[in-house]
Amino acid sequence: MPIRREHRFFYPIDWPQLSAAIRFGRAGGACEGCGRPHGLTVYHLGDGRWWDASIGAWRDGQGRTLRSLPTIEDLGRIRTTRVVLAAAHRDHDTTNNLDRNLAAFCQRCHINHDRPEHRRRRWRTLFHCRAMGDLFRGLYPTANKSS
């Protein structure tokens, strides 16, 4: 995933090489969360279960082989996704680039990993906007004043 321009300052200059070393060197081109292979299109059910064509079996969201097959209803909602690996910071600190803090995640695992952090940031932004609104309420005329 490309880095936003305003965030590039927080990453080291050799980030592309470091990311490639994590994704393809250490992880071997597969997601460290669920095992999905980079660059391939996989069939999935939308809830984490996906078809691993290399072994001919269904896997769950953690990469474990399923003991029971999906139902007929489940198979009716099969979708495809092209897997793209990204290097993620486990502690969400972009300045901490230690090997143990970086992970190679597919899109699904990356968004699941970042969900609590995104929720925290969304709450903080909303709280900040409400605080600013309370601070400056009444100082500026509004266009919708009813007389």
Order of alpha helices (4+ residues) and beta strands (2+ residues): alpha-beta-beta-beta-alpha-beta-beta-beta-alpha
